[in-house]
Amino acid sequence: MIKKCYKYFQFVIRIYNENLKLLTTIQSKLSKLGVNAYIHRFGKKDETRKYKGKILVYNNDYYALEISNRKSVGLVLKELSLKYATKVEKANQILSLLEEERARKLDSWRL
C-alpha cells in the first residue's frame, strides 16, 4: 500500500489473519532477516465495520502484521514472488519510488 503523509509517501505491507501464532512466527522469521515488523489487533471479536458498502462482523479477533520501515518494505518486496497483476504492479511502483529516493539522496551527498 502507498499512503500519502503530508508531502511524503509511506509504503506499507500488511498481512491480515486471525491466527496470532502464525503472524508471530512470520514476525520472528522476518526479524532474523533484518525486517522490522509489528503486529496489532485490527478488529475485535463481534466488532462490526463497514467496508465498501457492506457490514463486516468479526467472528474472532483479527490481527495485522505490518511492515512500514522503508528499508524493510524494499527487502520484503524484492524477495516476494507475487502472482496477482495488481500486486506486482504496486510492488514495482514502490520499488521504483524507493530507488528514485535512494538516487536523490546519493546525488545530494555528492554535492
C-alpha positions in Angstrom: 0.0 0.0 0.0 1.1 3.5 -0.7 -0.1 6.2 1.7 0.4 9.9 1.4 1.6 11.5 4.7 1.7 15.3 4.3 4.2 15.8 1.5 5.8 12.4 1.8 4.7 8.9 0.9 4.6 5.9 3.3 4.9 2.4 2.0 3.2 -0.4 4.0 2.9 -4.1 3.7 0.1 -5.7 5.8 -0.7 -9.3 6.3 -4.1 -9.9 8.0 -5.1 -13.0 9.8 -7.0 -14.4 12.8 -4.1 -16.7 13.7 -1.9 -14.6 16.1 0.5 -17.5 16.5 1.1 -17.7 12.7 1.7 -13.9 12.5 4.1 -14.1 15.4 6.1 -16.9 13.7 6.2 -14.8 10.5 7.3 -11.8 12.5 10.1 -13.8 14.2 11.4 -15.1 10.8 11.3 -11.6 9.3 13.2 -10.3 12.3 16.0 -12.8 11.7 16.3 -11.3 8.1 16.6 -7.8 9.5 13.0 -6.8 8.7 11.1 -4.6 11.2 7.5 -5.8 11.5 4.9 -5.3 14.2 1.5 -6.9 15.0 -1.6 -5.1 16.1 -5.2 -6.1 16.6 -7.2 -4.8 13.6 -10.6 -5.9 14.8 -12.2 -7.3 18.0 -14.4 -10.3 18.1 -18.1 -9.3 17.4 -17.0 -5.8 16.3 -18.7 -4.5 13.1 -17.1 -2.5 10.4 -18.3 -1.0 7.1 -16.2 -1.9 4.1 -17.2 -1.0 0.5 -20.8 -0.6 1.5 -21.0 -3.9 3.3 -21.1 -4.5 7.1 -18.5 -7.0 8.3 -18.7 -8.8 11.7 -15.6 -10.2 13.1 -16.1 -13.8 14.4 -12.7 -13.7 16.1 -10.0 -11.2 16.9 -8.4 -10.1 13.7 -4.7 -9.1 13.5 -2.4 -7.3 11.1 1.3 -7.8 10.8 2.6 -4.5 9.4 5.9 -3.6 7.8 6.3 0.2 7.3 10.1 0.8 7.5 11.2 1.8 4.0 14.2 -0.4 4.0 12.2 -3.4 5.3 9.5 -2.9 2.7 12.1 -2.9 0.0 13.7 -6.0 1.3 10.4 -7.9 1.5 9.1 -6.8 -1.9 12.3 -7.9 -3.6 12.0 -11.4 -2.1 8.3 -12.0 -2.6 7.1 -13.8 -5.8 3.8 -12.1 -6.3 1.2 -13.6 -8.7 -1.6 -11.1 -9.0 -1.0 -8.4 -11.6 -2.3 -5.6 -9.3 0.1 -6.7 -6.5 3.0 -7.0 -8.9 2.3 -3.5 -10.3 2.0 -2.0 -6.9 5.3 -3.7 -5.7 7.1 -2.5 -8.8 5.8 1.1 -8.3 7.0 1.1 -4.7 10.4 -0.4 -5.6 10.8 2.3 -8.3 9.9 5.1 -5.9 12.4 3.7 -3.3 15.1 3.5 -6.0 14.4 7.1 -7.1 14.5 8.3 -3.5 17.8 6.5 -2.9 19.3 8.0 -6.1 18.2 11.5 -5.0 19.9 11.0 -1.6 23.1 9.9 -3.3 23.1 12.9 -5.6 22.6 15.3 -2.7 25.5 13.7 -0.8 27.8 14.2 -3.8 27.1 18.0 -3.9 
